Amino acid sequence: MIIRQATTSDATAYKSLRERLDSETDTWGADPGERFRTDEDVKAVIKESALQKNSFLWLVADADKLIGFLHAKGLKWRRTNHTIGLDIGILKTHWGRGIADELFFQLEKWAVDNNILRIEFFVYEGNERARSFYKKWGYCEEGVRIGSIYVKGVLSNEIWMSKLLGS
Ligand SMILES: CC(C)(COP(=O)(O)OP(=O)(O)OC[C@H]1O[C@@H](n2cnc3c(N)ncnc32)[C@H](O)[C@@H]1OP(=O)(O)O)[C@@H](O)C(=O)NCCC(=O)NCCS
């Protein structure tokens, strides 16, 4: 298993990974096929992640097959560029093997080295597995985004989570 930075040559494989993740659980914001229309859309995301000092897109590969990712996207302006937003996904076949743990370990090391002070994201309130993972890592639940997502056709809530590093 290796964790590495995405390059534009990963575009097709990364697009397929995200489509598979979107179809495995319905707790994402996008339906399968809705996230990226073309490989060019994906390449734009990969290029932007590589260019911004406070962003990255890491891929997890198992024997050359992509099985997970962690995307950090930094905010833009001087007053807020100490904050990054996050997105993480591991294929179900690889859950429970400590891969997300390893990604968060690397993430927080990278954050300290890159003057990131705040990490934030939101999670579907019924996603107990992810919520318990984030809580284990010391992320706190800041508030509720009421009715922000349809899950199985039902208007549902998401939880806004964050962690201040070094606090
Ligand atoms: C949430 C997710 C990233 C966890 O990845 P993972 O690689 O399976 O997690 P790990 O094996 O590293 O487990 C880490 C922690 O997750 C939590 N966890 C794992 N399995 C769990 C379960 N069945 N129930 C509750 N918590 C669980 C635990 O806190 C665990 O730590 P522990 O082993 O010390 O108890 C993964 O399940 C996933 O990709 N889910 C679908 C996409 C998703 O929901 N992304 C988050 C969107 S906000």
The ligand as an SDF file (V2000), in Angstrom:
LIG
                    3D

 48 50  0  0  0  0  0  0  0  0999 V2000
  -14.7090    6.7430    7.2060 C   0  0  0  0  0  0  0  0  0  0  0  0
  -13.5730    6.0390    6.4910 C   0  0  0  0  0  0  0  0  0  0  0  0
  -12.7040    7.0700    5.7590 C   0  0  0  0  0  0  0  0  0  0  0  0
  -12.7210    5.2620    7.5120 C   0  0  0  0  0  0  0  0  0  0  0  0
  -11.6720    4.6180    6.7900 O   0  0  0  0  0  0  0  0  0  0  0  0
  -10.9600    3.2480    7.2880 P   0  0  0  0  0  0  0  0  0  0  0  0
   -9.6840    3.1190    6.5290 O   0  0  0  0  0  0  0  0  0  0  0  0
  -11.9320    2.1270    7.2110 O   0  0  0  0  0  0  0  0  0  0  0  0
  -10.6760    3.5960    8.8190 O   0  0  0  0  0  0  0  0  0  0  0  0
   -9.5940    2.8800    9.7230 P   0  0  0  0  0  0  0  0  0  0  0  0
   -9.4800    1.4270    9.4200 O   0  0  0  0  0  0  0  0  0  0  0  0
   -8.3190    3.6900    9.6320 O   0  0  0  0  0  0  0  0  0  0  0  0
  -10.2730    3.0360   11.1450 O   0  0  0  0  0  0  0  0  0  0  0  0
  -10.0590    4.1750   11.8370 C   0  0  0  0  0  0  0  0  0  0  0  0
  -11.1730    4.4270   12.8250 C   0  0  0  0  0  0  0  0  0  0  0  0
  -12.4490    4.5250   12.1970 O   0  0  0  0  0  0  0  0  0  0  0  0
  -13.4470    4.1860   13.1720 C   0  0  0  0  0  0  0  0  0  0  0  0
  -14.1630    2.9930   12.7250 N   0  0  0  0  0  0  0  0  0  0  0  0
  -13.7190    2.0360   11.9040 C   0  0  0  0  0  0  0  0  0  0  0  0
  -14.6850    1.1160   11.7360 N   0  0  0  0  0  0  0  0  0  0  0  0
  -15.7420    1.5100   12.4540 C   0  0  0  0  0  0  0  0  0  0  0  0
  -17.0520    1.0070   12.6600 C   0  0  0  0  0  0  0  0  0  0  0  0
  -17.4710   -0.1240   12.0690 N   0  0  0  0  0  0  0  0  0  0  0  0
  -17.8960    1.6950   13.4590 N   0  0  0  0  0  0  0  0  0  0  0  0
  -17.4970    2.8560   14.0490 C   0  0  0  0  0  0  0  0  0  0  0  0
  -16.2610    3.3780   13.8810 N   0  0  0  0  0  0  0  0  0  0  0  0
  -15.4030    2.7260   13.0910 C   0  0  0  0  0  0  0  0  0  0  0  0
  -12.7160    3.8590   14.4420 C   0  0  0  0  0  0  0  0  0  0  0  0
  -12.5600    5.0620   15.1890 O   0  0  0  0  0  0  0  0  0  0  0  0
  -11.3680    3.3960   13.9230 C   0  0  0  0  0  0  0  0  0  0  0  0
  -10.3480    3.4850   14.8600 O   0  0  0  0  0  0  0  0  0  0  0  0
  -10.0020    2.1730   15.7760 P   0  0  0  0  0  0  0  0  0  0  0  0
   -9.6710    1.0720   14.8080 O   0  0  0  0  0  0  0  0  0  0  0  0
   -8.8120    2.6290   16.5850 O   0  0  0  0  0  0  0  0  0  0  0  0
  -11.2300    1.8970   16.5850 O   0  0  0  0  0  0  0  0  0  0  0  0
  -14.1360    4.9810    5.4700 C   0  0  0  0  0  0  0  0  0  0  0  0
  -15.0580    4.1750    6.1430 O   0  0  0  0  0  0  0  0  0  0  0  0
  -14.7900    5.5820    4.2400 C   0  0  0  0  0  0  0  0  0  0  0  0
  -14.1210    5.9110    3.2510 O   0  0  0  0  0  0  0  0  0  0  0  0
  -16.1490    5.6930    4.2400 N   0  0  0  0  0  0  0  0  0  0  0  0
  -16.8880    6.1300    3.0410 C   0  0  0  0  0  0  0  0  0  0  0  0
  -16.6090    7.5460    2.6660 C   0  0  0  0  0  0  0  0  0  0  0  0
  -16.8720    8.4900    3.7950 C   0  0  0  0  0  0  0  0  0  0  0  0
  -17.8090    8.3450    4.5680 O   0  0  0  0  0  0  0  0  0  0  0  0
  -16.0370    9.5260    3.8380 N   0  0  0  0  0  0  0  0  0  0  0  0
  -16.1610   10.5760    4.8090 C   0  0  0  0  0  0  0  0  0  0  0  0
  -17.0460   11.6320    4.2330 C   0  0  0  0  0  0  0  0  0  0  0  0
  -17.1750   13.0000    5.3460 S   0  0  0  0  0  0  0  0  0  0  0  0
  1  2  1  0
  2  3  1  0
  2  4  1  0
  2 36  1  0
  4  5  1  0
  5  6  1  0
  6  7  2  0
  6  8  1  0
  6  9  1  0
  9 10  1  0
 10 11  2  0
 10 12  1  0
 10 13  1  0
 13 14  1  0
 14 15  1  0
 15 16  1  0
 15 30  1  0
 16 17  1  0
 17 18  1  0
 17 28  1  0
 18 19  1  0
 18 27  1  0
 19 20  2  0
 20 21  1  0
 21 22  1  0
 21 27  2  0
 22 23  1  0
 22 24  2  0
 24 25  1  0
 25 26  2  0
 26 27  1  0
 28 29  1  0
 28 30  1  0
 30 31  1  0
 31 32  1  0
 32 33  2  0
 32 34  1  0
 32 35  1  0
 36 37  1  0
 36 38  1  0
 38 39  2  0
 38 40  1  0
 40 41  1  0
 41 42  1  0
 42 43  1  0
 43 44  2  0
 43 45  1  0
 45 46  1  0
 46 47  1  0
 47 48  1  0
M  END
$$$$
